[in-house]
Amino acid sequence: MKLNALNTMLKAGCLTLVVSACVPSSAQAQMTWTDKGFVNVNFGAQTGSDELTSQSTFSIYDENGSLSTAQDVGGGGLFDFSAGYKVWKNLALGIGYSHSGSDADVAIAASVPDPVFFDRPRSLSAVSSGAKHSENVVHIQATWIVPVTDAIDVGFSFGPSFYSVSQDIPTAITVTEPGPTLNQTTVTEESESGVGFNLGMDVNYFFTSRFGAGLLMRYTHASVDLPSASDSLGVGGFQIGVGARVRF
């Protein structure tokens, strides 16, 4: 799914570059971006998901038990803010911030010691709900802005993305007997950072020379290594949003 989204955006970008190359030079002169900078605000959604698995141990009845978890980590709602300043012709350099978050059910498989007999573990399977996932990302962006008409322009952006990720992971349980059956889950919020990239396209329409609205389409990705996770967690995904545009 992530590769399909990236391929779609690359095709769209290539098509726009081809169209721009075919425009006569006199029209090209009229397509110079004349503003000094921009501010964009978007609300939308982030798609894509990755499976997060973890392994941990817990103590009960003076003996250690083991706990395995699995959950699908998705994107959820998106807030995005960015600003940039022109440095050369149609090129602007800027910075952005985005936040996305979601929650998910966690499948739990545990080996629980017996309260009476030593070294006689019992199996337990259960589901814990409401594990929260959060991504706070700072994007450094180079944006090439192509005016299409006096009221419409398209921006193509790329650059590095710096992720701060927090994730709820069940790390211990308590049980009721006989059974055992799950009584309570101890959830640990783990945090980690990572560096990835962003590649996006903005289509904007302006009601006046300064104010308008736009559509954001962007793919961003990174990997983080959470302390309890069995493998790296892929974060980011295809983002789509709409919002306000300001030129100055």
C-alpha positions in Angstrom: 0.0 0.0 0.0 2.8 2.4 0.9 4.6 1.6 -2.4 1.5 2.1 -4.4 0.9 5.6 -2.9 4.5 6.5 -3.5 4.3 5.4 -7.2 1.1 7.3 -7.7 2.7 10.5 -6.4 5.8 10.0 -8.5 3.7 9.6 -11.6 1.8 12.7 -10.9 5.0 14.7 -10.3 6.5 13.4 -13.6 3.4 14.3 -15.5 3.4 17.8 -14.2 7.1 18.2 -15.1 6.4 16.9 -18.6 3.5 19.3 -19.1 5.7 22.2 -17.8 8.5 21.3 -20.3 6.0 21.4 -23.2 4.8 24.9 -22.4 6.3 27.6 -24.7 9.0 29.8 -23.1 6.7 32.9 -23.2 4.2 31.0 -21.0 7.0 29.8 -18.8 7.9 33.4 -18.0 4.4 34.0 -16.9 4.5 31.0 -14.6 7.2 32.4 -12.3 6.1 32.3 -8.6 6.1 35.9 -7.5 5.2 35.6 -3.8 7.9 35.6 -1.1 6.6 32.8 1.1 3.7 30.7 2.3 1.9 29.3 5.3 -0.2 26.1 5.0 -2.6 24.5 7.6 -4.2 21.1 7.0 -6.5 18.7 8.6 -6.9 15.1 7.3 -5.9 11.5 7.7 -2.9 9.3 7.5 -3.3 5.8 6.1 -1.2 2.7 6.3 -0.3 0.4 9.1 2.4 -1.9 10.4 2.3 -4.8 12.8 4.0 -4.3 16.2 4.9 -7.4 18.2 6.6 -7.5 21.6 8.0 -9.9 24.2 8.3 -9.4 27.9 8.3 -11.2 31.3 6.3 -10.5 34.4 6.3 -11.9 38.0 3.4 -13.7 39.6 3.2 -16.3 42.3 6.9 -15.8 42.9 7.6 -17.1 39.5 8.2 -15.5 36.1 5.6 -15.6 33.3 6.0 -14.6 29.7 3.9 -12.2 27.6 3.7 -11.9 23.8 1.6 -9.2 22.1 0.6 -8.2 18.6 -1.2 -5.2 17.3 -1.7 -3.3 14.0 -0.4 0.3 14.3 -2.3 2.7 12.0 -2.1 6.4 11.2 -5.4 8.0 12.2 -6.3 11.7 12.1 -3.8 14.2 10.9 -2.9 17.8 11.7 -0.3 19.5 9.6 1.3 23.0 9.6 4.1 24.3 7.4 5.7 27.5 6.3 8.4 28.4 3.7 10.3 31.3 2.2 11.4 31.7 -1.4 15.2 31.4 -1.9 15.5 31.2 -5.7 13.0 31.5 -8.5 10.2 29.1 -7.7 12.0 27.3 -4.9 11.1 27.8 -1.2 12.8 26.3 1.8 10.7 25.7 4.9 9.7 23.7 7.9 6.6 21.8 8.9 5.0 20.0 11.8 2.5 17.1 11.6 0.7 15.1 14.3 -1.2 11.8 13.8 -2.6 9.4 16.4 -4.7 6.3 16.7 -5.5 3.5 19.1 -5.8 -0.3 18.6 -6.7 -3.6 20.1 -3.8 -5.8 21.3 -3.8 -9.6 21.0 -2.2 -11.1 24.1 -0.7 -14.5 24.5 0.7 -15.3 27.9 2.3 -18.2 29.8 1.1 -17.9 33.4 2.7 -19.8 36.3 0.4 -22.0 38.5 -0.4 -20.6 42.0 0.2 -24.1 43.6 2.6 -26.0 41.5 6.0 -24.7 40.4 7.1 -24.9 36.7 3.6 -25.7 35.4 2.8 -22.7 33.2 -0.7 -22.3 31.7 -1.6 -20.6 28.5 -3.8 -17.5 28.4 -5.2 -15.7 25.3 -7.0 -12.3 25.5 -7.4 -8.9 23.9 -6.6 -5.6 25.5 -8.1 -2.5 23.9 -7.2 1.2 23.6 -3.4 1.0 23.0 -2.5 4.5 22.0 -0.1 5.5 19.2 1.2 9.0 18.5 3.5 10.5 15.9 4.9 14.0 16.2 7.0 14.9 13.1 9.1 17.8 12.0 9.6 18.1 8.3 12.3 20.0 6.6 11.1 20.8 3.1 12.3 22.1 -0.3 9.2 23.2 -2.2 9.1 24.0 -6.0 5.9 26.0 -6.7 4.4 26.0 -10.2 1.7 28.6 -10.9 -0.9 27.2 -13.3 -3.2 30.2 -13.5 -3.5 33.4 -11.5 -5.6 31.6 -8.9 -4.1 28.0 -9.0 -0.6 26.7 -8.2 0.9 23.3 -7.5 3.8 22.7 -5.0 6.1 19.7 -5.0 8.1 19.2 -1.8 10.6 16.8 -0.4 13.1 16.5 2.4 14.0 14.7 5.7 11.5 14.1 8.5 12.3 13.8 12.2 9.9 11.6 14.1 9.1 11.4 17.8 6.9 8.3 18.4 5.1 7.1 21.5 3.3 3.8 21.8 1.4 1.9 24.4 2.7 -1.7 24.9 1.3 -4.2 27.4 4.2 -5.4 29.5 2.6 -7.3 32.4 -0.8 -8.8 33.5 -2.7 -9.8 36.5 -5.1 -12.8 36.4 -8.1 -14.2 38.3 -8.3 -17.8 39.3 -9.4 -20.5 38.5 -8.5 -20.1 34.9 -6.4 -18.1 34.5 -8.4 -15.3 33.0 -7.1 -11.8 32.3 -7.9 -9.4 35.1 -5.8 -6.3 34.4 -3.2 -5.3 31.9 -0.2 -3.1 32.8 0.5 -0.8 29.8 3.9 1.0 29.4 4.2 4.0 27.1 7.4 3.7 25.2 8.9 6.5 23.2 11.6 6.6 20.5 12.8 8.9 17.7 13.8 8.2 14.1 14.7 10.0 10.8 12.9 9.4 7.6 11.8 11.4 4.5 8.8 13.2 3.0 7.6 13.6 -0.6 4.5 15.6 -1.2 2.3 17.6 -3.6 0.1 20.6 -2.8 -2.7 21.7 -5.1 -3.9 25.2 -4.2 -6.7 27.6 -5.2 -6.7 31.3 -4.1 -9.8 33.3 -3.5 -7.7 36.5 -3.3 -4.1 37.2 -4.0 -3.2 36.2 -0.5 -5.8 33.7 0.8 -7.0 30.4 -0.5 -7.5 26.7 0.2 -5.6 23.6 -0.8 -5.3 19.8 -1.0 -2.2 18.1 0.5 -1.0 14.7 -0.7 2.2 13.4 0.9 4.1 10.2 1.6 6.4 10.1 4.6 8.1 7.2 6.3 10.6 6.2 9.0 11.5 3.3 11.2 11.8 3.3 15.0 13.1 0.7 17.5 10.9 0.7 20.6 12.5 -1.0 23.7 10.0 -3.8 24.0 9.3 -4.4 20.3 10.5 -7.5 18.6 11.3 -5.7 15.4 11.5 -2.1 14.0 8.2 -0.3 13.6 7.4 1.4 10.4 5.7 4.8 10.9 4.3 7.4 8.6 2.3 6.6 5.5 0.3 8.3 2.8 -1.3 11.5 4.1 -4.1 13.5 2.6 -5.5 16.7 4.0 -7.3 20.0 3.2 -7.0 23.4 4.7 -6.1 27.1 4.5 -3.3 28.7 2.4 -1.7 32.1 2.9 0.8 33.8 0.6 2.9 36.8 1.5 
